[in-house]
Each structure stands twice: as structure tokens, then as C-alpha cells.
Amino acid sequence: MREQGRPGVLAAFRVVVSFLFLCHGLQGFGLLGGIDGAGMAVPFGQWPGWWAGVIEVVGALFVLAGFAARPAAVLLSGTMAYAYFTVHAPAGLLPLHNMGEPAALYSWIFLLIAVVGPGSFALGRKRRAQ
């Protein structure tokens, strides 16, 4: 019985995590409170912030839909690792001290999705079956 529920639980995990990450990416464009809580957006085209937002939003949608979820998850994992080491790590040794817990967690979570796969209810799974 435990193994039968695994694909559904993995799919639910993928959908919830990618939705939360989509919200994170949308903040860079001034939505959902923006990057400062008052609706501020990263300036258009600014490197790396604006481009990170694009990668986060598009990647989250791919993972959410389960379409090319593994490559998108690898890209998102790397994006968050980059964010951790360039933005957070210089401010302190531990994620608790440098405000990098979300970046570190998302990096590992997306790496897990890339390795384990998207679970059931993934568009990529339906496409492969045809």
C-alpha cells in the first residue's frame, strides 16, 4: 500500500513546492509584495536578479506542470545554489545566520525532484506514453 501512494505524494510535493517557488519568482517582478514587501520589482534586464526571476517563473511552471520537470529542476537547483553562494554565503557561515535557508532548501528540494522525477500526473509522462 505504501508504494502505491508514492507517485501521488511525489506529485503533490512537486506541485506545492513549484507553486511556492513560482510565488517567490513573481516577487522579482513586483507581484505578491515585491522584493521589499511594498511592490518593488527588480529593474528590467538587470543581471542577475531580473534574469533569475525569469528562470524561476518559467522553471517553476515547467516543474508544476511536470513537463521537462527533471531538466527544469536541475536548472532551478543550480539557480538557487548560485543565489546561496553569491548572495547569502558572504554574509555568514551558516544559512541561519546569512538568511539563506530558503535558497539552500530550494536548491536541495529541486535536486531531489530532478533525481526522483515528477511523480504521477505529469504532462511529460503523458507525452512519453503516446
VOBA-1610 file (N, C-alpha, C; in pm, whole numbers, padded with zeros to 5 digits, always signed):
BEGIN
Met+00083-00120+00000Met+00000+00000+00000Met+00087+00126+00000Arg+00196+00122+00074Arg+00283+00239+00084Arg+00341+00278-00052Glu+00382+00183-00131Glu+00440+00211-00262Glu+00336+00263-00360Gln+00211+00224-00345Gln+00106+00270-00435Gln+00081+00419-00420Gly+00095+00473-00302Gly+00072+00614-00279Gly+00190+00703-00314Arg+00306+00644-00335Arg+00428+00721-00357Arg+00420+00815-00477Pro+00377+00772-00596Pro+00372+00865-00710Pro+00278+00984-00686Gly+00166+00960-00618Gly+00073+01070-00590Gly+00129+01168-00489Val+00195+01117-00387Val+00255+01205-00286Val+00368+01286-00349Leu+00448+01221-00433Leu+00556+01291-00502Leu+00500+01400-00594Ala+00391+01370-00663Ala+00328+01471-00750Ala+00276+01588-00667Ala+00212+01559-00554Ala+00162+01667-00468Ala+00278+01751-00416Phe+00387+01686-00376Phe+00507+01757-00330Phe+00560+01849-00440Arg+00568+01796-00563Arg+00617+01873-00677Arg+00529+01994-00703Val+00399+01977-00700Val+00306+02085-00729Val+00313+02193-00620Val+00313+02153-00495Val+00316+02251-00385Val+00447+02329-00387Val+00560+02258-00398Val+00690+02325-00397Val+00703+02420-00516Ser+00662+02375-00634Ser+00677+02461-00752Ser+00583+02580-00746Phe+00465+02565-00687Phe+00375+02680-00670Phe+00437+02783-00576Leu+00491+02736-00463Leu+00556+02828-00369Leu+00675+02897-00435Phe+00750+02822-00515Phe+00866+02881-00582Phe+00822+02979-00691Leu+00712+02950-00757Leu+00656+03043-00856Leu+00624+03176-00788Cys+00564+03170-00670Cys+00535+03293-00595Cys+00664+03367-00563His+00768+03294-00526His+00899+03354-00498His+00952+03427-00623Gly+00942+03363-00739Gly+00990+03424-00863Gly+00908+03546-00903Leu+00779+03543-00880Leu+00693+03655-00916Leu+00723+03780-00833Gln+00778+03762-00715Gln+00813+03877-00632Gln+00916+03966-00702Gly+01004+03905-00780Gly+01106+03983-00851Gly+01046+04079-00953Phe+00922+04052-00994Phe+00855+04138-01091Phe+00757+04234-01023Gly+00768+04244-00891Gly+00686+04338-00816Gly+00553+04282-00772Leu+00525+04156-00798Leu+00399+04095-00760Leu+00409+04035-00620Leu+00297+04010-00558Leu+00290+03946-00427Leu+00375+04017-00323Gly+00378+04146-00328Gly+00454+04226-00233Gly+00589+04271-00283Gly+00634+04215-00394Gly+00762+04256-00450Gly+00879+04213-00365Ile+00996+04261-00402Ile+01118+04219-00331Ile+01138+04290-00198Asp+01059+04394-00174Asp+01074+04470-00049Asp+00946+04468+00034Gly+00846+04395-00009Gly+00719+04391+00063Gly+00627+04507+00029Ala+00675+04602-00053Ala+00595+04718-00090Ala+00574+04727-00241Gly+00595+04616-00312Gly+00569+04611-00455Gly+00685+04648-00544Met+00805+04661-00487Met+00921+04697-00569Met+00966+04576-00653Ala+00998+04603-00779Ala+01045+04499-00871Ala+01193+04518-00900Val+01256+04411-00943Val+01395+04420-00990Val+01389+04494-01124Pro+01475+04591-01149Pro+01473+04663-01276Pro+01485+04569-01397Phe+01410+04600-01501Phe+01406+04517-01621Phe+01547+04490-01675Gly+01575+04362-01698Gly+01701+04322-01760Gly+01822+04322-01668Gln+01807+04364-01543Gln+01922+04373-01453Gln+01977+04233-01424Trp+02110+04220-01434Trp+02177+04094-01407Trp+02222+04091-01262Pro+02205+03986-01190Pro+02139+03861-01227Pro+01992+03855-01183Gly+01948+03955-01104Gly+01817+03949-01041Gly+01698+03930-01133Trp+01691+04013-01239Trp+01575+04005-01327Trp+01576+03872-01403Trp+01694+03831-01447Trp+01706+03706-01522Trp+01679+03586-01432Ala+01720+03595-01306Ala+01688+03489-01209Ala+01537+03476-01194Gly+01467+03590-01191Gly+01322+03586-01182Gly+01258+03517-01301Val+01310+03543-01419Val+01259+03476-01540Val+01280+03326-01529Ile+01401+03286-01492Ile+01432+03144-01478Ile+01343+03080-01371Glu+01324+03149-01260Glu+01242+03096-01152Glu+01096+03077-01194Val+01039+03176-01262Val+00899+03167-01303Val+00880+03059-01409Val+00961+03062-01513Val+00946+02964-01621Val+00976+02824-01570Gly+01085+02810-01494Gly+01120+02679-01439Gly+01013+02625-01346Ala+00958+02711-01261Ala+00853+02668-01169Ala+00729+02620-01245Leu+00695+02689-01354Leu+00580+02646-01434Leu+00605+02510-01499Phe+00727+02487-01547Phe+00761+02357-01606Phe+00753+02247-01500Val+00809+02271-01383Val+00805+02170-01278Val+00661+02150-01231Leu+00586+02257-01216Leu+00446+02249-01173Leu+00366+02160-01268Ala+00385+02181-01397Ala+00312+02102-01497Ala+00369+01962-01513Gly+00492+01942-01469Gly+00556+01813-01487Gly+00605+01794-01629Phe+00626+01904-01700Phe+00674+01900-01838Phe+00822+01933-01837Ala+00906+01839-01878Ala+01051+01856-01870Ala+01090+01892-01727Ala+01026+01825-01632Ala+01044+01859-01491Ala+01186+01834-01443Arg+01248+01727-01488Arg+01384+01697-01441Arg+01485+01803-01486Pro+01492+01836-01615Pro+01588+01941-01654Pro+01555+02077-01591Ala+01427+02109-01579Ala+01389+02236-01516Ala+01430+02236-01369Ala+01414+02122-01302Ala+01452+02113-01161Ala+01603+02125-01143Val+01680+02069-01235Val+01826+02084-01229Val+01862+02232-01243Leu+01801+02300-01338Leu+01827+02443-01359Leu+01790+02524-01235Leu+01674+02494-01177Leu+01630+02568-01058Leu+01720+02539-00938Ser+01764+02415-00925Ser+01856+02380-00817Ser+01986+02459-00830Gly+02038+02466-00950Gly+02161+02542-00973Gly+02141+02691-00952Thr+02026+02741-00993Thr+01996+02883-00973Thr+01996+02919-00826Met+01934+02833-00745Met+01929+02861-00602Met+02064+02838-00534Ala+02142+02743-00583Ala+02278+02726-00529Ala+02362+02849-00560Tyr+02350+02901-00681Tyr+02420+03023-00720Tyr+02378+03139-00628Ala+02247+03151-00606Ala+02196+03258-00519Ala+02252+03242-00378Tyr+02257+03119-00330Tyr+02308+03099-00196Tyr+02455+03142-00184Phe+02536+03094-00277Phe+02680+03119-00264Phe+02722+03261-00302Thr+02644+03329-00386Thr+02684+03465-00423Thr+02617+03573-00338Val+02496+03546-00289Val+02423+03647-00214Val+02431+03621-00063His+02406+03499-00023His+02392+03469+00120His+02521+03431+00189Ala+02598+03341+00132Ala+02718+03289+00199Ala+02818+03398+00239Pro+02838+03503+00158Pro+02931+03607+00202Pro+02889+03679+00331Ala+02761+03670+00366Ala+02712+03739+00486Ala+02728+03656+00614Gly+02767+03530+00601Gly+02784+03448+00720Gly+02800+03302+00684Leu+02852+03224+00778Leu+02884+03085+00751Leu+02759+02997+00735Leu+02666+03010+00826Leu+02550+02920+00828Leu+02426+02985+00766Pro+02341+02904+00701Pro+02219+02959+00642Pro+02131+03033+00743Leu+02132+02988+00866Leu+02054+03055+00969Leu+02105+03196+00995His+02234+03217+00977His+02296+03348+01002His+02293+03439+00881Asn+02290+03382+00760Asn+02301+03464+00639Asn+02170+03477+00562Met+02058+03436+00623Met+01925+03445+00561Met+01914+03358+00435Gly+01996+03254+00426Gly+02000+03171+00307Gly+01925+03040+00318Glu+01847+03022+00424Glu+01775+02896+00439Glu+01683+02865+00321Pro+01600+02960+00275Pro+01514+02927+00161Pro+01594+02889+00036Ala+01702+02960+00008Ala+01782+02929-00110Ala+01843+02790-00098Ala+01898+02757+00018Ala+01958+02625+00038Ala+01852+02515+00028Leu+01738+02536+00092Leu+01633+02435+00086Leu+01580+02415-00055Tyr+01551+02523-00125Tyr+01502+02509-00262Tyr+01605+02440-00350Ser+01732+02470-00332Ser+01835+02405-00412Ser+01831+02253-00392Trp+01825+02209-00268Trp+01822+02065-00241Trp+01689+02002-00281Ile+01579+02072-00262Ile+01449+02018-00299Ile+01441+01997-00450Phe+01487+02095-00528Phe+01481+02078-00673Phe+01580+01972-00721Leu+01691+01956-00652Leu+01782+01847-00686Leu+01714+01713-00661Leu+01640+01702-00553Leu+01565+01580-00524Leu+01462+01551-00634Ile+01388+01652-00676Ile+01289+01633-00783Ile+01358+01590-00911Ala+01475+01648-00940Ala+01548+01610-01061Ala+01590+01464-01057Val+01630+01415-00943Val+01677+01277-00930Val+01561+01179-00926Val+01459+01208-00845Val+01348+01115-00824Val+01246+01121-00937Gly+01230+01235-00998Gly+01132+01252-01105Gly+01007+01322-01056Pro+00916+01351-01147Pro+00799+01433-01113Pro+00683+01359-01048Gly+00687+01226-01043Gly+00573+01152-00990Gly+00463+01141-01094Ser+00345+01109-01047Ser+00232+01093-01139Ser+00171+01229-01174Phe+00078+01229-01263Phe+00007+01350-01306Phe+00102+01454-01365Ala+00199+01409-01441Ala+00295+01499-01505Ala+00269+01499-01654Leu+00267+01618-01714Leu+00243+01628-01859Leu+00349+01552-01938Gly+00471+01557-01895Gly+00578+01485-01963Gly+00555+01336-01965Arg+00493+01284-01861Arg+00463+01141-01850Arg+00358+01103-01954Lys+00256+01186-01971Lys+00152+01159-02070Lys+00207+01164-02211Arg+00297+01260-02237Arg+00356+01274-02369Arg+00441+01153-02405Arg+00516+01100-02310Arg+00601+00983-02334Arg+00516+00859-02362Ala+00397+00852-02300Ala+00313+00735-02316Ala+00252+00726-02455Gln+00240+00838-02525Gln+00173+00837-02656Gln+00261+00784-02764
//
